[in-house]
Amino acid sequence: MTFISINYSYIYNHWPPSRIVFEAWKAGLKYTGIVDFDTIAGIEETLLAGKVKVYYYREVLPLLLQEILLRNIL
């Protein structure tokens, strides 16, 4: 697969942007872009999730997601 377009809605989606990034990585996508036509609220989370080192995903990703969720709730 050379190209995929991910149309995403931060407000109406059951997955957070970080999950979209993680699932794209698991699927073997080298580059991922997320477009949301409703808000820019997911930008920080998407960029932060993209910085996670692949070889640390088992330990780091759950902690990162927990931190992101806590920031969004508080």
KEBASE-404828 format. One record per residue: residue in three letters; residue number from 0; y, x negated, z of N, C-alpha, C in turn. Coordinates in Angstrom, 3 decimals, padded with zeros to 6 digits. Example, Ala and Ser with C-alpha at 12.3 -4.5 7.8 and 13.67 -1.06 7.14 Angstrom:
2
ATOM  ketor  pavo      n.c2      n.c1      n.c3     ca.c2     ca.c1     ca.c3      c.c2      c.c1      c.c3
ATOM    ALA     0  -005.690  -013.190   007.800  -004.500  -012.300   007.800  -003.300  -013.200   007.800
ATOM    SER     1  -002.250  -012.850   007.080  -001.060  -013.670   007.140   000.030  -012.900   007.870
This chain:
74
ATOM  ketor  pavo      n.c2      n.c1      n.c3     ca.c2     ca.c1     ca.c3      c.c2      c.c1      c.c3
ATOM    MET     0  -001.171  -000.854   000.000   000.000   000.000   000.000   001.234  -000.900   000.000
ATOM    THR     1   002.135  -000.679  -000.924   003.322  -001.514  -000.995   004.559  -000.834  -000.438
ATOM    PHE     2   004.540   000.483  -000.339   005.735   001.186   000.134   005.329   002.481   000.819
ATOM    ILE     3   005.987   002.773   001.922   005.798   004.067   002.581   007.141   004.506   003.147
ATOM    SER     4   007.447   005.750   003.004   008.676   006.316   003.553   008.314   007.164   004.764
ATOM    ILE     5   008.897   006.831   005.903   008.626   007.573   007.129   009.847   008.424   007.442
ATOM    ASN     6   009.712   009.719   007.258   010.784   010.641   007.626   010.519   011.101   009.050
ATOM    TYR     7   011.473   010.886   009.906   011.254   011.021   011.333   012.387   011.823   011.951
ATOM    SER     8   012.066   012.622   012.934   013.088   013.346   013.688   012.939   013.012   015.162
ATOM    TYR     9   013.893   012.283   015.716   013.854   011.866   017.116   013.801   013.073   018.042
ATOM    ILE    10   014.516   014.107   017.690   014.614   015.290   018.549   013.344   016.139   018.492
ATOM    TYR    11   012.744   016.286   017.325   011.645   017.229   017.146   010.261   016.591   017.051
ATOM    ASN    12   010.149   015.291   017.173   008.867   014.617   017.010   008.176   014.444   018.349
ATOM    HIS    13   006.842   014.491   018.343   006.075   014.295   019.571   005.869   012.821   019.877
ATOM    TRP    14   006.067   011.953   018.902   005.923   010.512   019.103   007.296   009.878   019.245
ATOM    PRO    15   007.460   008.947   020.188   008.717   008.195   020.253   008.773   007.196   019.094
ATOM    PRO    16   009.958   006.699   018.747   010.073   005.734   017.646   009.192   004.502   017.838
ATOM    SER    17   009.027   004.059   019.078   008.192   002.882   019.329   006.742   003.138   018.924
ATOM    ARG    18   006.289   004.360   019.055   004.919   004.698   018.638   004.797   004.629   017.120
ATOM    ILE    19   005.830   005.065   016.410   005.832   004.987   014.954   005.705   003.523   014.519
ATOM    VAL    20   006.481   002.641   015.157   006.434   001.214   014.837   005.044   000.655   015.127
ATOM    PHE    21   004.482   001.010   016.270   003.167   000.514   016.660   002.083   000.996   015.691
ATOM    GLU    22   002.111   002.261   015.333   001.111   002.804   014.412   001.236   002.166   013.024
ATOM    ALA    23   002.459   001.896   012.602   002.662   001.224   011.315   002.062  -000.178   011.359
ATOM    TRP    24   002.269  -000.888   012.468   001.685  -002.219   012.626   000.158  -002.139   012.603
ATOM    LYS    25  -000.415  -001.160   013.323  -001.873  -001.008   013.344  -002.428  -000.719   011.949
ATOM    ALA    26  -001.655  -000.017   011.136  -002.087   000.320   009.780  -001.934  -000.859   008.817
ATOM    GLY    27  -001.369  -001.954   009.312  -001.228  -003.148   008.489   000.059  -003.231   007.698
ATOM    LEU    28   001.026  -002.382   008.007   002.304  -002.441   007.299   003.104  -003.643   007.789
ATOM    LYS    29   003.649  -004.402   006.870   004.419  -005.590   007.225   005.857  -005.223   007.579
ATOM    TYR    30   006.409  -004.247   006.904   007.780  -003.794   007.146   007.770  -002.293   007.383
ATOM    THR    31   008.602  -001.855   008.300   008.688  -000.433   008.604   010.154  -000.038   008.735
ATOM    GLY    32   010.514   001.045   008.126   011.851   001.592   008.284   011.744   003.046   008.701
ATOM    ILE    33   012.586   003.444   009.611   012.582   004.833   010.064   013.949   005.436   009.746
ATOM    VAL    34   013.928   006.574   009.095   015.158   007.283   008.768   015.157   008.600   009.521
ATOM    ASP    35   016.225   008.857   010.262   016.372   010.119   010.985   017.695   010.737   010.557
ATOM    PHE    36   017.639   011.930   010.045   018.841   012.576   009.534   019.606   013.362   010.596
ATOM    ASP    37   019.057   013.426   011.832   019.676   014.230   012.878   020.492   013.429   013.891
ATOM    THR    38   020.082   012.186   014.159   020.699   011.430   015.247   020.439   009.936   015.072
ATOM    ILE    39   021.183   009.122   015.807   020.921   007.683   015.844   020.319   007.286   017.194
ATOM    ALA    40   019.872   008.262   017.966   019.387   008.014   019.322   018.161   007.110   019.378
ATOM    GLY    41   017.369   007.040   018.337   016.145   006.241   018.376   016.292   004.809   017.905
ATOM    ILE    42   017.500   004.403   017.526   017.687   003.068   016.958   017.319   001.964   017.941
ATOM    GLU    43   017.846   002.014   019.151   017.591   000.950   020.131   016.091   000.804   020.403
ATOM    GLU    44   015.419   001.925   020.609   013.985   001.891   020.894   013.196   001.331   019.713
ATOM    THR    45   013.562   001.719   018.498   012.872   001.237   017.307   013.026  -000.271   017.158
ATOM    LEU    46   014.249  -000.762   017.326   014.493  -002.196   017.199   013.778  -002.983   018.283
ATOM    LEU    47   013.798  -002.470   019.506   013.121  -003.138   020.612   011.614  -003.183   020.377
ATOM    ALA    48   011.048  -002.100   019.911   009.602  -002.055   019.648   009.213  -003.032   018.548
ATOM    GLY    49   010.080  -003.232   017.585   009.798  -004.151   016.492   009.778  -005.607   016.908
ATOM    LYS    50   010.337  -005.917   018.069   010.380  -007.297   018.553   009.139  -007.691   019.344
ATOM    VAL    51   008.268  -006.747   019.640   007.063  -007.040   020.419   006.161  -007.964   019.612
ATOM    LYS    52   005.715  -009.035   020.234   004.816  -009.976   019.558   003.448  -009.331   019.379
ATOM    VAL    53   002.911  -009.438   018.202   001.653  -008.781   017.863   000.528  -009.198   018.795
ATOM    TYR    54   000.425  -010.469   019.111  -000.698  -010.929   019.920  -000.573  -010.542   021.380
ATOM    TYR    55   000.528  -009.955   021.788   000.701  -009.483   023.156   000.631  -007.963   023.258
ATOM    TYR    56   000.281  -007.280   022.189   000.437  -005.823   022.189  -000.367  -005.132   023.275
ATOM    ARG    57  -001.519  -005.659   023.653  -002.332  -004.995   024.678  -001.669  -005.031   026.050
ATOM    GLU    58  -000.967  -006.116   026.367  -000.321  -006.228   027.670   001.139  -005.781   027.639
ATOM    VAL    59   001.856  -006.174   026.611   003.300  -005.955   026.573   003.667  -004.541   026.161
ATOM    LEU    60   003.014  -003.992   025.161   003.419  -002.693   024.634   003.400  -001.582   025.673
ATOM    PRO    61   002.345  -001.447   026.484   002.389  -000.383   027.498   003.561  -000.536   028.468
ATOM    LEU    62   003.868  -001.771   028.857   005.003  -002.000   029.756   006.319  -001.699   029.057
ATOM    LEU    63   006.424  -002.087   027.794   007.626  -001.817   027.021   007.844  -000.319   026.860
ATOM    LEU    64   006.789   000.401   026.518   006.906   001.853   026.368   007.303   002.512   027.681
ATOM    GLN    65   006.728   002.034   028.787   007.078   002.589   030.094   008.556   002.354   030.393
ATOM    GLU    66   009.048   001.158   030.108   010.458   000.850   030.345   011.361   001.720   029.480
ATOM    ILE    67   010.995   001.885   028.220   011.791   002.706   027.308   011.814   004.158   027.773
ATOM    LEU    68   010.667   004.683   028.148   010.601   006.068   028.613   011.421   006.262   029.876
ATOM    LEU    69   011.362   005.305   030.797   012.153   005.412   032.022   013.642   005.383   031.720
ATOM    ARG    70   014.055   004.538   030.786   015.474   004.481   030.412   015.939   005.807   029.819
ATOM    ASN    71   015.090   006.413   029.010   015.466   007.672   028.366   015.479   008.841   029.340
ATOM    ILE    72   014.640   008.776   030.371   014.573   009.864   031.342   015.696   009.766   032.360
ATOM    LEU    73   016.009   008.542   032.799   017.006   008.364   033.869   018.398   008.473   033.374
